[in-house]
Amino acid sequence: MEESWIVSELEKIALFNPERVLKVLKKDKELFWEIVISAYLDTNISLSKAAELLGVTRDELIEEFRKRGIPVRKLSREDAMVDLEVLNCL
């Protein structure tokens, strides 16, 4: 890919100004969705984190995964702790 240098430069910028890059990426909802789901599938983020980033509940995200044929990992310790924190806030 001729433009692979763009991705490399974007990675460098993201190291120093992640908020700016995130703001730009969030403008393209489909691309941001793909990035978040890819990170989830690569086990870089939890289901709860993916839901948070996408602005939906865990249950909504699980349902969307099922519709799209995306496998749902079992509840991780991190997911359980986040759920517990949410319950404690209620």
PDB file of N, CA, C and O in Angstrom:
ATOM      1  N   MET A   1       0.834  -1.178   0.000  1.00  0.00           N
ATOM      2  CA  MET A   1       0.000   0.000   0.000  1.00  0.00           C
ATOM      3  C   MET A   1       0.880   1.243   0.000  1.00  0.00           C
ATOM      4  O   MET A   1       1.711   1.427   0.890  1.00  0.00           O
ATOM      5  N   GLU A   2       0.697   2.067  -0.975  1.00  0.00           N
ATOM      6  CA  GLU A   2       1.528   3.260  -1.116  1.00  0.00           C
ATOM      7  C   GLU A   2       1.378   4.230   0.039  1.00  0.00           C
ATOM      8  O   GLU A   2       2.345   4.883   0.433  1.00  0.00           O
ATOM      9  N   GLU A   3       0.187   4.329   0.581  1.00  0.00           N
ATOM     10  CA  GLU A   3      -0.079   5.306   1.626  1.00  0.00           C
ATOM     11  C   GLU A   3       0.165   4.765   3.033  1.00  0.00           C
ATOM     12  O   GLU A   3      -0.317   5.357   3.998  1.00  0.00           O
ATOM     13  N   SER A   4       0.885   3.677   3.179  1.00  0.00           N
ATOM     14  CA  SER A   4       1.121   3.112   4.510  1.00  0.00           C
ATOM     15  C   SER A   4       1.895   4.087   5.399  1.00  0.00           C
ATOM     16  O   SER A   4       1.833   3.991   6.625  1.00  0.00           O
ATOM     17  N   TRP A   5       2.616   5.016   4.791  1.00  0.00           N
ATOM     18  CA  TRP A   5       3.334   6.010   5.573  1.00  0.00           C
ATOM     19  C   TRP A   5       2.370   6.883   6.374  1.00  0.00           C
ATOM     20  O   TRP A   5       2.717   7.378   7.446  1.00  0.00           O
ATOM     21  N   ILE A   6       1.149   7.070   5.844  1.00  0.00           N
ATOM     22  CA  ILE A   6       0.158   7.884   6.547  1.00  0.00           C
ATOM     23  C   ILE A   6      -0.194   7.230   7.880  1.00  0.00           C
ATOM     24  O   ILE A   6      -0.301   7.910   8.901  1.00  0.00           O
ATOM     25  N   VAL A   7      -0.371   5.921   7.869  1.00  0.00           N
ATOM     26  CA  VAL A   7      -0.701   5.197   9.096  1.00  0.00           C
ATOM     27  C   VAL A   7       0.438   5.324  10.096  1.00  0.00           C
ATOM     28  O   VAL A   7       0.198   5.521  11.287  1.00  0.00           O
ATOM     29  N   SER A   8       1.663   5.214   9.629  1.00  0.00           N
ATOM     30  CA  SER A   8       2.822   5.359  10.516  1.00  0.00           C
ATOM     31  C   SER A   8       2.866   6.749  11.143  1.00  0.00           C
ATOM     32  O   SER A   8       3.150   6.886  12.332  1.00  0.00           O
ATOM     33  N   GLU A   9       2.588   7.765  10.354  1.00  0.00           N
ATOM     34  CA  GLU A   9       2.594   9.129  10.875  1.00  0.00           C
ATOM     35  C   GLU A   9       1.446   9.345  11.858  1.00  0.00           C
ATOM     36  O   GLU A   9       1.605  10.028  12.870  1.00  0.00           O
ATOM     37  N   LEU A  10       0.299   8.762  11.556  1.00  0.00           N
ATOM     38  CA  LEU A  10      -0.843   8.864  12.463  1.00  0.00           C
ATOM     39  C   LEU A  10      -0.512   8.217  13.811  1.00  0.00           C
ATOM     40  O   LEU A  10      -0.883   8.743  14.860  1.00  0.00           O
ATOM     41  N   GLU A  11       0.174   7.096  13.782  1.00  0.00           N
ATOM     42  CA  GLU A  11       0.590   6.438  15.022  1.00  0.00           C
ATOM     43  C   GLU A  11       1.509   7.345  15.840  1.00  0.00           C
ATOM     44  O   GLU A  11       1.382   7.413  17.063  1.00  0.00           O
ATOM     45  N   LYS A  12       2.420   8.030  15.184  1.00  0.00           N
ATOM     46  CA  LYS A  12       3.323   8.941  15.894  1.00  0.00           C
ATOM     47  C   LYS A  12       2.552  10.097  16.524  1.00  0.00           C
ATOM     48  O   LYS A  12       2.790  10.461  17.675  1.00  0.00           O
ATOM     49  N   ILE A  13       1.635  10.662  15.765  1.00  0.00           N
ATOM     50  CA  ILE A  13       0.837  11.768  16.287  1.00  0.00           C
ATOM     51  C   ILE A  13       0.003  11.302  17.476  1.00  0.00           C
ATOM     52  O   ILE A  13      -0.136  12.021  18.466  1.00  0.00           O
ATOM     53  N   ALA A  14      -0.547  10.099  17.372  1.00  0.00           N
ATOM     54  CA  ALA A  14      -1.377   9.557  18.448  1.00  0.00           C
ATOM     55  C   ALA A  14      -0.596   9.372  19.744  1.00  0.00           C
ATOM     56  O   ALA A  14      -1.173   9.451  20.828  1.00  0.00           O
ATOM     57  N   LEU A  15       0.690   9.130  19.646  1.00  0.00           N
ATOM     58  CA  LEU A  15       1.511   8.983  20.847  1.00  0.00           C
ATOM     59  C   LEU A  15       1.581  10.286  21.635  1.00  0.00           C
ATOM     60  O   LEU A  15       1.598  10.271  22.866  1.00  0.00           O
ATOM     61  N   PHE A  16       1.621  11.405  20.931  1.00  0.00           N
ATOM     62  CA  PHE A  16       1.783  12.707  21.577  1.00  0.00           C
ATOM     63  C   PHE A  16       0.470  13.447  21.793  1.00  0.00           C
ATOM     64  O   PHE A  16       0.378  14.311  22.665  1.00  0.00           O
ATOM     65  N   ASN A  17      -0.547  13.111  21.000  1.00  0.00           N
ATOM     66  CA  ASN A  17      -1.822  13.805  21.105  1.00  0.00           C
ATOM     67  C   ASN A  17      -2.976  12.819  20.855  1.00  0.00           C
ATOM     68  O   ASN A  17      -3.706  12.958  19.874  1.00  0.00           O
ATOM     69  N   PRO A  18      -3.139  11.826  21.740  1.00  0.00           N
ATOM     70  CA  PRO A  18      -4.161  10.796  21.504  1.00  0.00           C
ATOM     71  C   PRO A  18      -5.581  11.358  21.461  1.00  0.00           C
ATOM     72  O   PRO A  18      -6.423  10.839  20.727  1.00  0.00           O
ATOM     73  N   GLU A  19      -5.862  12.411  22.237  1.00  0.00           N
ATOM     74  CA  GLU A  19      -7.207  12.976  22.252  1.00  0.00           C
ATOM     75  C   GLU A  19      -7.603  13.521  20.885  1.00  0.00           C
ATOM     76  O   GLU A  19      -8.745  13.366  20.454  1.00  0.00           O
ATOM     77  N   ARG A  20      -6.663  14.154  20.215  1.00  0.00           N
ATOM     78  CA  ARG A  20      -6.948  14.722  18.892  1.00  0.00           C
ATOM     79  C   ARG A  20      -7.247  13.625  17.879  1.00  0.00           C
ATOM     80  O   ARG A  20      -8.194  13.724  17.099  1.00  0.00           O
ATOM     81  N   VAL A  21      -6.432  12.583  17.903  1.00  0.00           N
ATOM     82  CA  VAL A  21      -6.634  11.476  16.962  1.00  0.00           C
ATOM     83  C   VAL A  21      -7.958  10.785  17.251  1.00  0.00           C
ATOM     84  O   VAL A  21      -8.698  10.452  16.326  1.00  0.00           O
ATOM     85  N   LEU A  22      -8.262  10.567  18.524  1.00  0.00           N
ATOM     86  CA  LEU A  22      -9.517   9.929  18.905  1.00  0.00           C
ATOM     87  C   LEU A  22     -10.707  10.757  18.446  1.00  0.00           C
ATOM     88  O   LEU A  22     -11.696  10.211  17.956  1.00  0.00           O
ATOM     89  N   LYS A  23     -10.614  12.064  18.604  1.00  0.00           N
ATOM     90  CA  LYS A  23     -11.689  12.964  18.173  1.00  0.00           C
ATOM     91  C   LYS A  23     -11.947  12.816  16.672  1.00  0.00           C
ATOM     92  O   LYS A  23     -13.098  12.765  16.238  1.00  0.00           O
ATOM     93  N   VAL A  24     -10.902  12.751  15.904  1.00  0.00           N
ATOM     94  CA  VAL A  24     -11.035  12.603  14.451  1.00  0.00           C
ATOM     95  C   VAL A  24     -11.634  11.240  14.095  1.00  0.00           C
ATOM     96  O   VAL A  24     -12.526  11.145  13.251  1.00  0.00           O
ATOM     97  N   LEU A  25     -11.132  10.189  14.749  1.00  0.00           N
ATOM     98  CA  LEU A  25     -11.623   8.845  14.453  1.00  0.00           C
ATOM     99  C   LEU A  25     -13.094   8.669  14.810  1.00  0.00           C
ATOM    100  O   LEU A  25     -13.825   7.972  14.106  1.00  0.00           O
ATOM    101  N   LYS A  26     -13.527   9.293  15.891  1.00  0.00           N
ATOM    102  CA  LYS A  26     -14.922   9.159  16.321  1.00  0.00           C
ATOM    103  C   LYS A  26     -15.897   9.812  15.351  1.00  0.00           C
ATOM    104  O   LYS A  26     -17.088   9.499  15.375  1.00  0.00           O
ATOM    105  N   LYS A  27     -15.422  10.704  14.507  1.00  0.00           N
ATOM    106  CA  LYS A  27     -16.296  11.351  13.531  1.00  0.00           C
ATOM    107  C   LYS A  27     -16.792  10.358  12.480  1.00  0.00           C
ATOM    108  O   LYS A  27     -17.887  10.512  11.941  1.00  0.00           O
ATOM    109  N   ASP A  28     -15.984   9.343  12.195  1.00  0.00           N
ATOM    110  CA  ASP A  28     -16.390   8.287  11.262  1.00  0.00           C
ATOM    111  C   ASP A  28     -16.847   7.104  12.102  1.00  0.00           C
ATOM    112  O   ASP A  28     -16.041   6.259  12.491  1.00  0.00           O
ATOM    113  N   LYS A  29     -18.154   7.050  12.380  1.00  0.00           N
ATOM    114  CA  LYS A  29     -18.690   6.056  13.300  1.00  0.00           C
ATOM    115  C   LYS A  29     -18.409   4.627  12.855  1.00  0.00           C
ATOM    116  O   LYS A  29     -18.107   3.777  13.692  1.00  0.00           O
ATOM    117  N   GLU A  30     -18.501   4.342  11.565  1.00  0.00           N
ATOM    118  CA  GLU A  30     -18.231   2.987  11.082  1.00  0.00           C
ATOM    119  C   GLU A  30     -16.772   2.598  11.302  1.00  0.00           C
ATOM    120  O   GLU A  30     -16.480   1.483  11.735  1.00  0.00           O
ATOM    121  N   LEU A  31     -15.869   3.511  11.005  1.00  0.00           N
ATOM    122  CA  LEU A  31     -14.446   3.233  11.208  1.00  0.00           C
ATOM    123  C   LEU A  31     -14.148   3.045  12.687  1.00  0.00           C
ATOM    124  O   LEU A  31     -13.408   2.133  13.057  1.00  0.00           O
ATOM    125  N   PHE A  32     -14.718   3.903  13.545  1.00  0.00           N
ATOM    126  CA  PHE A  32     -14.484   3.780  14.976  1.00  0.00           C
ATOM    127  C   PHE A  32     -15.035   2.461  15.494  1.00  0.00           C
ATOM    128  O   PHE A  32     -14.405   1.797  16.317  1.00  0.00           O
ATOM    129  N   TRP A  33     -16.219   2.083  15.009  1.00  0.00           N
ATOM    130  CA  TRP A  33     -16.809   0.786  15.375  1.00  0.00           C
ATOM    131  C   TRP A  33     -15.823  -0.337  15.015  1.00  0.00           C
ATOM    132  O   TRP A  33     -15.544  -1.207  15.841  1.00  0.00           O
ATOM    133  N   GLU A  34     -15.303  -0.316  13.794  1.00  0.00           N
ATOM    134  CA  GLU A  34     -14.365  -1.354  13.355  1.00  0.00           C
ATOM    135  C   GLU A  34     -13.120  -1.400  14.231  1.00  0.00           C
ATOM    136  O   GLU A  34     -12.637  -2.481  14.569  1.00  0.00           O
ATOM    137  N   ILE A  35     -12.604  -0.247  14.594  1.00  0.00           N
ATOM    138  CA  ILE A  35     -11.410  -0.187  15.437  1.00  0.00           C
ATOM    139  C   ILE A  35     -11.690  -0.787  16.806  1.00  0.00           C
ATOM    140  O   ILE A  35     -10.906  -1.591  17.310  1.00  0.00           O
ATOM    141  N   VAL A  36     -12.801  -0.399  17.402  1.00  0.00           N
ATOM    142  CA  VAL A  36     -13.142  -0.894  18.737  1.00  0.00           C
ATOM    143  C   VAL A  36     -13.385  -2.398  18.707  1.00  0.00           C
ATOM    144  O   VAL A  36     -12.898  -3.120  19.577  1.00  0.00           O
ATOM    145  N   ILE A  37     -14.125  -2.874  17.724  1.00  0.00           N
ATOM    146  CA  ILE A  37     -14.414  -4.309  17.635  1.00  0.00           C
ATOM    147  C   ILE A  37     -13.138  -5.091  17.372  1.00  0.00           C
ATOM    148  O   ILE A  37     -12.947  -6.172  17.930  1.00  0.00           O
ATOM    149  N   SER A  38     -12.275  -4.564  16.539  1.00  0.00           N
ATOM    150  CA  SER A  38     -10.989  -5.225  16.284  1.00  0.00           C
ATOM    151  C   SER A  38     -10.167  -5.328  17.562  1.00  0.00           C
ATOM    152  O   SER A  38      -9.563  -6.364  17.841  1.00  0.00           O
ATOM    153  N   ALA A  39     -10.149  -4.249  18.333  1.00  0.00           N
ATOM    154  CA  ALA A  39      -9.418  -4.261  19.607  1.00  0.00           C
ATOM    155  C   ALA A  39     -10.029  -5.273  20.566  1.00  0.00           C
ATOM    156  O   ALA A  39      -9.307  -5.958  21.290  1.00  0.00           O
ATOM    157  N   TYR A  40     -11.357  -5.372  20.574  1.00  0.00           N
ATOM    158  CA  TYR A  40     -12.035  -6.361  21.419  1.00  0.00           C
ATOM    159  C   TYR A  40     -11.673  -7.779  20.971  1.00  0.00           C
ATOM    160  O   TYR A  40     -11.323  -8.621  21.798  1.00  0.00           O
ATOM    161  N   LEU A  41     -11.756  -8.038  19.686  1.00  0.00           N
ATOM    162  CA  LEU A  41     -11.459  -9.379  19.168  1.00  0.00           C
ATOM    163  C   LEU A  41     -10.002  -9.768  19.396  1.00  0.00           C
ATOM    164  O   LEU A  41      -9.690 -10.946  19.570  1.00  0.00           O
ATOM    165  N   ASP A  42      -9.113  -8.780  19.394  1.00  0.00           N
ATOM    166  CA  ASP A  42      -7.690  -9.039  19.658  1.00  0.00           C
ATOM    167  C   ASP A  42      -7.392  -9.109  21.156  1.00  0.00           C
ATOM    168  O   ASP A  42      -6.237  -9.248  21.558  1.00  0.00           O
ATOM    169  N   THR A  43      -8.432  -9.013  21.972  1.00  0.00           N
ATOM    170  CA  THR A  43      -8.364  -9.030  23.446  1.00  0.00           C
ATOM    171  C   THR A  43      -7.558  -7.865  24.024  1.00  0.00           C
ATOM    172  O   THR A  43      -6.982  -7.977  25.106  1.00  0.00           O
ATOM    173  N   ASN A  44      -7.523  -6.761  23.303  1.00  0.00           N
ATOM    174  CA  ASN A  44      -6.857  -5.560  23.814  1.00  0.00           C
ATOM    175  C   ASN A  44      -7.764  -4.767  24.752  1.00  0.00           C
ATOM    176  O   ASN A  44      -7.276  -4.023  25.603  1.00  0.00           O
ATOM    177  N   ILE A  45      -9.084  -4.921  24.602  1.00  0.00           N
ATOM    178  CA  ILE A  45     -10.040  -4.267  25.483  1.00  0.00           C
ATOM    179  C   ILE A  45     -11.136  -5.272  25.841  1.00  0.00           C
ATOM    180  O   ILE A  45     -11.359  -6.256  25.136  1.00  0.00           O
ATOM    181  N   SER A  46     -11.803  -4.996  26.944  1.00  0.00           N
ATOM    182  CA  SER A  46     -12.887  -5.857  27.404  1.00  0.00           C
ATOM    183  C   SER A  46     -14.195  -5.497  26.703  1.00  0.00           C
ATOM    184  O   SER A  46     -14.291  -4.488  26.006  1.00  0.00           O
ATOM    185  N   LEU A  47     -15.180  -6.337  26.905  1.00  0.00           N
ATOM    186  CA  LEU A  47     -16.506  -6.065  26.373  1.00  0.00           C
ATOM    187  C   LEU A  47     -17.071  -4.782  26.986  1.00  0.00           C
ATOM    188  O   LEU A  47     -17.686  -3.973  26.291  1.00  0.00           O
ATOM    189  N   SER A  48     -16.858  -4.606  28.281  1.00  0.00           N
ATOM    190  CA  SER A  48     -17.340  -3.390  28.953  1.00  0.00           C
ATOM    191  C   SER A  48     -16.677  -2.142  28.385  1.00  0.00           C
ATOM    192  O   SER A  48     -17.339  -1.125  28.178  1.00  0.00           O
ATOM    193  N   LYS A  49     -15.378  -2.214  28.134  1.00  0.00           N
ATOM    194  CA  LYS A  49     -14.655  -1.068  27.570  1.00  0.00           C
ATOM    195  C   LYS A  49     -15.151  -0.777  26.156  1.00  0.00           C
ATOM    196  O   LYS A  49     -15.334   0.383  25.787  1.00  0.00           O
ATOM    197  N   ALA A  50     -15.368  -1.825  25.367  1.00  0.00           N
ATOM    198  CA  ALA A  50     -15.879  -1.638  24.008  1.00  0.00           C
ATOM    199  C   ALA A  50     -17.236  -0.953  24.049  1.00  0.00           C
ATOM    200  O   ALA A  50     -17.492  -0.025  23.281  1.00  0.00           O
ATOM    201  N   ALA A  51     -18.108  -1.411  24.949  1.00  0.00           N
ATOM    202  CA  ALA A  51     -19.431  -0.798  25.077  1.00  0.00           C
ATOM    203  C   ALA A  51     -19.318   0.662  25.488  1.00  0.00           C
ATOM    204  O   ALA A  51     -20.017   1.524  24.955  1.00  0.00           O
ATOM    205  N   GLU A  52     -18.437   0.929  26.435  1.00  0.00           N
ATOM    206  CA  GLU A  52     -18.225   2.314  26.883  1.00  0.00           C
ATOM    207  C   GLU A  52     -17.776   3.205  25.734  1.00  0.00           C
ATOM    208  O   GLU A  52     -18.312   4.296  25.540  1.00  0.00           O
ATOM    209  N   LEU A  53     -16.803   2.746  24.984  1.00  0.00           N
ATOM    210  CA  LEU A  53     -16.277   3.530  23.862  1.00  0.00           C
ATOM    211  C   LEU A  53     -17.334   3.777  22.795  1.00  0.00           C
ATOM    212  O   LEU A  53     -17.368   4.840  22.176  1.00  0.00           O
ATOM    213  N   LEU A  54     -18.199   2.783  22.585  1.00  0.00           N
ATOM    214  CA  LEU A  54     -19.224   2.902  21.552  1.00  0.00           C
ATOM    215  C   LEU A  54     -20.498   3.583  22.057  1.00  0.00           C
ATOM    216  O   LEU A  54     -21.418   3.847  21.283  1.00  0.00           O
ATOM    217  N   GLY A  55     -20.542   3.866  23.362  1.00  0.00           N
ATOM    218  CA  GLY A  55     -21.683   4.580  23.912  1.00  0.00           C
ATOM    219  C   GLY A  55     -22.948   3.746  24.022  1.00  0.00           C
ATOM    220  O   GLY A  55     -24.055   4.266  23.887  1.00  0.00           O
ATOM    221  N   VAL A  56     -22.782   2.438  24.269  1.00  0.00           N
ATOM    222  CA  VAL A  56     -23.921   1.540  24.438  1.00  0.00           C
ATOM    223  C   VAL A  56     -23.715   0.715  25.705  1.00  0.00           C
ATOM    224  O   VAL A  56     -22.627   0.708  26.281  1.00  0.00           O
ATOM    225  N   THR A  57     -24.765   0.023  26.132  1.00  0.00           N
ATOM    226  CA  THR A  57     -24.615  -0.859  27.277  1.00  0.00           C
ATOM    227  C   THR A  57     -23.976  -2.174  26.827  1.00  0.00           C
ATOM    228  O   THR A  57     -23.935  -2.488  25.637  1.00  0.00           O
ATOM    229  N   ARG A  58     -23.480  -2.933  27.802  1.00  0.00           N
ATOM    230  CA  ARG A  58     -22.909  -4.260  27.483  1.00  0.00           C
ATOM    231  C   ARG A  58     -23.959  -5.135  26.803  1.00  0.00           C
ATOM    232  O   ARG A  58     -23.670  -5.808  25.813  1.00  0.00           O
ATOM    233  N   ASP A  59     -25.187  -5.118  27.344  1.00  0.00           N
ATOM    234  CA  ASP A  59     -26.245  -5.948  26.769  1.00  0.00           C
ATOM    235  C   ASP A  59     -26.564  -5.544  25.334  1.00  0.00           C
ATOM    236  O   ASP A  59     -26.781  -6.400  24.477  1.00  0.00           O
ATOM    237  N   GLU A  60     -26.590  -4.242  25.075  1.00  0.00           N
ATOM    238  CA  GLU A  60     -26.834  -3.767  23.703  1.00  0.00           C
ATOM    239  C   GLU A  60     -25.715  -4.212  22.776  1.00  0.00           C
ATOM    240  O   GLU A  60     -25.958  -4.610  21.637  1.00  0.00           O
ATOM    241  N   LEU A  61     -24.478  -4.141  23.278  1.00  0.00           N
ATOM    242  CA  LEU A  61     -23.345  -4.549  22.448  1.00  0.00           C
ATOM    243  C   LEU A  61     -23.371  -6.051  22.192  1.00  0.00           C
ATOM    244  O   LEU A  61     -23.093  -6.490  21.076  1.00  0.00           O
ATOM    245  N   ILE A  62     -23.697  -6.837  23.200  1.00  0.00           N
ATOM    246  CA  ILE A  62     -23.802  -8.289  23.017  1.00  0.00           C
ATOM    247  C   ILE A  62     -24.846  -8.608  21.961  1.00  0.00           C
ATOM    248  O   ILE A  62     -24.621  -9.452  21.093  1.00  0.00           O
ATOM    249  N   GLU A  63     -25.979  -7.939  22.033  1.00  0.00           N
ATOM    250  CA  GLU A  63     -27.038  -8.162  21.041  1.00  0.00           C
ATOM    251  C   GLU A  63     -26.553  -7.787  19.638  1.00  0.00           C
ATOM    252  O   GLU A  63     -26.809  -8.512  18.677  1.00  0.00           O
ATOM    253  N   GLU A  64     -25.857  -6.661  19.523  1.00  0.00           N
ATOM    254  CA  GLU A  64     -25.325  -6.233  18.219  1.00  0.00           C
ATOM    255  C   GLU A  64     -24.289  -7.231  17.708  1.00  0.00           C
ATOM    256  O   GLU A  64     -24.252  -7.532  16.515  1.00  0.00           O
ATOM    257  N   PHE A  65     -23.447  -7.745  18.609  1.00  0.00           N
ATOM    258  CA  PHE A  65     -22.464  -8.766  18.221  1.00  0.00           C
ATOM    259  C   PHE A  65     -23.178  -9.989  17.666  1.00  0.00           C
ATOM    260  O   PHE A  65     -22.786 -10.529  16.632  1.00  0.00           O
ATOM    261  N   ARG A  66     -24.216 -10.418  18.347  1.00  0.00           N
ATOM    262  CA  ARG A  66     -24.950 -11.605  17.890  1.00  0.00           C
ATOM    263  C   ARG A  66     -25.534 -11.379  16.502  1.00  0.00           C
ATOM    264  O   ARG A  66     -25.477 -12.264  15.649  1.00  0.00           O
ATOM    265  N   LYS A  67     -26.097 -10.193  16.276  1.00  0.00           N
ATOM    266  CA  LYS A  67     -26.661  -9.865  14.962  1.00  0.00           C
ATOM    267  C   LYS A  67     -25.597  -9.917  13.874  1.00  0.00           C
ATOM    268  O   LYS A  67     -25.860 -10.350  12.752  1.00  0.00           O
ATOM    269  N   ARG A  68     -24.391  -9.470  14.220  1.00  0.00           N
ATOM    270  CA  ARG A  68     -23.302  -9.388  13.243  1.00  0.00           C
ATOM    271  C   ARG A  68     -22.447 -10.653  13.192  1.00  0.00           C
ATOM    272  O   ARG A  68     -21.515 -10.738  12.392  1.00  0.00           O
ATOM    273  N   GLY A  69     -22.755 -11.631  14.036  1.00  0.00           N
ATOM    274  CA  GLY A  69     -21.988 -12.869  14.049  1.00  0.00           C
ATOM    275  C   GLY A  69     -20.619 -12.726  14.682  1.00  0.00           C
ATOM    276  O   GLY A  69     -19.709 -13.496  14.376  1.00  0.00           O
ATOM    277  N   ILE A  70     -20.464 -11.747  15.565  1.00  0.00           N
ATOM    278  CA  ILE A  70     -19.187 -11.523  16.245  1.00  0.00           C
ATOM    279  C   ILE A  70     -19.199 -12.320  17.548  1.00  0.00           C
ATOM    280  O   ILE A  70     -20.126 -12.184  18.346  1.00  0.00           O
ATOM    281  N   PRO A  71     -18.189 -13.143  17.768  1.00  0.00           N
ATOM    282  CA  PRO A  71     -18.182 -13.953  18.995  1.00  0.00           C
ATOM    283  C   PRO A  71     -18.044 -13.089  20.250  1.00  0.00           C
ATOM    284  O   PRO A  71     -17.325 -12.090  20.268  1.00  0.00           O
ATOM    285  N   VAL A  72     -18.751 -13.504  21.284  1.00  0.00           N
ATOM    286  CA  VAL A  72     -18.703 -12.804  22.568  1.00  0.00           C
ATOM    287  C   VAL A  72     -17.873 -13.646  23.525  1.00  0.00           C
ATOM    288  O   VAL A  72     -18.185 -14.812  23.770  1.00  0.00           O
ATOM    289  N   ARG A  73     -16.810 -13.048  24.068  1.00  0.00           N
ATOM    290  CA  ARG A  73     -15.984 -13.750  25.047  1.00  0.00           C
ATOM    291  C   ARG A  73     -16.741 -13.856  26.362  1.00  0.00           C
ATOM    292  O   ARG A  73     -17.644 -13.067  26.640  1.00  0.00           O
ATOM    293  N   LYS A  74     -16.367 -14.822  27.150  1.00  0.00           N
ATOM    294  CA  LYS A  74     -16.955 -14.948  28.481  1.00  0.00           C
ATOM    295  C   LYS A  74     -16.585 -13.731  29.305  1.00  0.00           C
ATOM    296  O   LYS A  74     -15.590 -13.057  29.037  1.00  0.00           O
ATOM    297  N   LEU A  75     -17.395 -13.461  30.305  1.00  0.00           N
ATOM    298  CA  LEU A  75     -17.184 -12.319  31.172  1.00  0.00           C
ATOM    299  C   LEU A  75     -15.815 -12.403  31.836  1.00  0.00           C
ATOM    300  O   LEU A  75     -15.499 -13.375  32.523  1.00  0.00           O
ATOM    301  N   SER A  76     -15.021 -11.378  31.620  1.00  0.00           N
ATOM    302  CA  SER A  76     -13.686 -11.343  32.226  1.00  0.00           C
ATOM    303  C   SER A  76     -13.775 -10.779  33.636  1.00  0.00           C
ATOM    304  O   SER A  76     -14.798 -10.217  34.028  1.00  0.00           O
ATOM    305  N   ARG A  77     -12.710 -10.931  34.382  1.00  0.00           N
ATOM    306  CA  ARG A  77     -12.655 -10.361  35.729  1.00  0.00           C
ATOM    307  C   ARG A  77     -12.854  -8.846  35.656  1.00  0.00           C
ATOM    308  O   ARG A  77     -13.553  -8.259  36.482  1.00  0.00           O
ATOM    309  N   GLU A  78     -12.225  -8.222  34.652  1.00  0.00           N
ATOM    310  CA  GLU A  78     -12.354  -6.768  34.487  1.00  0.00           C
ATOM    311  C   GLU A  78     -13.815  -6.382  34.243  1.00  0.00           C
ATOM    312  O   GLU A  78     -14.317  -5.424  34.831  1.00  0.00           O
ATOM    313  N   ASP A  79     -14.491  -7.136  33.373  1.00  0.00           N
ATOM    314  CA  ASP A  79     -15.899  -6.861  33.103  1.00  0.00           C
ATOM    315  C   ASP A  79     -16.729  -6.992  34.378  1.00  0.00           C
ATOM    316  O   ASP A  79     -17.595  -6.160  34.650  1.00  0.00           O
ATOM    317  N   ALA A  80     -16.461  -8.030  35.151  1.00  0.00           N
ATOM    318  CA  ALA A  80     -17.207  -8.249  36.389  1.00  0.00           C
ATOM    319  C   ALA A  80     -16.984  -7.097  37.367  1.00  0.00           C
ATOM    320  O   ALA A  80     -17.922  -6.655  38.031  1.00  0.00           O
ATOM    321  N   MET A  81     -15.746  -6.611  37.459  1.00  0.00           N
ATOM    322  CA  MET A  81     -15.441  -5.502  38.365  1.00  0.00           C
ATOM    323  C   MET A  81     -16.146  -4.224  37.922  1.00  0.00           C
ATOM    324  O   MET A  81     -16.656  -3.477  38.757  1.00  0.00           O
ATOM    325  N   VAL A  82     -16.179  -3.967  36.623  1.00  0.00           N
ATOM    326  CA  VAL A  82     -16.872  -2.780  36.115  1.00  0.00           C
ATOM    327  C   VAL A  82     -18.358  -2.881  36.428  1.00  0.00           C
ATOM    328  O   VAL A  82     -18.966  -1.904  36.866  1.00  0.00           O
ATOM    329  N   ASP A  83     -18.947  -4.056  36.209  1.00  0.00           N
ATOM    330  CA  ASP A  83     -20.366  -4.240  36.518  1.00  0.00           C
ATOM    331  C   ASP A  83     -20.637  -4.021  37.999  1.00  0.00           C
ATOM    332  O   ASP A  83     -21.643  -3.415  38.366  1.00  0.00           O
ATOM    333  N   LEU A  84     -19.742  -4.512  38.848  1.00  0.00           N
ATOM    334  CA  LEU A  84     -19.897  -4.348  40.284  1.00  0.00           C
ATOM    335  C   LEU A  84     -19.826  -2.865  40.673  1.00  0.00           C
ATOM    336  O   LEU A  84     -20.599  -2.405  41.514  1.00  0.00           O
ATOM    337  N   GLU A  85     -18.909  -2.129  40.067  1.00  0.00           N
ATOM    338  CA  GLU A  85     -18.797  -0.698  40.339  1.00  0.00           C
ATOM    339  C   GLU A  85     -20.084   0.029  39.949  1.00  0.00           C
ATOM    340  O   GLU A  85     -20.557   0.901  40.677  1.00  0.00           O
ATOM    341  N   VAL A  86     -20.647  -0.337  38.794  1.00  0.00           N
ATOM    342  CA  VAL A  86     -21.882   0.292  38.337  1.00  0.00           C
ATOM    343  C   VAL A  86     -23.002   0.001  39.323  1.00  0.00           C
ATOM    344  O   VAL A  86     -23.762   0.899  39.683  1.00  0.00           O
ATOM    345  N   LEU A  87     -23.109  -1.247  39.760  1.00  0.00           N
ATOM    346  CA  LEU A  87     -24.154  -1.612  40.718  1.00  0.00           C
ATOM    347  C   LEU A  87     -23.995  -0.873  42.038  1.00  0.00           C
ATOM    348  O   LEU A  87     -24.986  -0.484  42.657  1.00  0.00           O
ATOM    349  N   ASN A  88     -22.759  -0.678  42.469  1.00  0.00           N
ATOM    350  CA  ASN A  88     -22.506   0.028  43.724  1.00  0.00           C
ATOM    351  C   ASN A  88     -22.889   1.505  43.626  1.00  0.00           C
ATOM    352  O   ASN A  88     -23.184   2.139  44.639  1.00  0.00           O
ATOM    353  N   CYS A  89     -22.883   2.041  42.437  1.00  0.00           N
ATOM    354  CA  CYS A  89     -23.237   3.454  42.239  1.00  0.00           C
ATOM    355  C   CYS A  89     -24.749   3.676  42.239  1.00  0.00           C
ATOM    356  O   CYS A  89     -25.215   4.807  42.378  1.00  0.00           O
ATOM    357  N   LEU A  90     -25.502   2.608  42.086  1.00  0.00           N
ATOM    358  CA  LEU A  90     -26.971   2.753  42.011  1.00  0.00           C
ATOM    359  C   LEU A  90     -27.611   2.943  43.353  1.00  0.00           C
ATOM    360  O   LEU A  90     -28.831   3.078  43.442  1.00  0.00           O
TER     361      LEU A  90
END
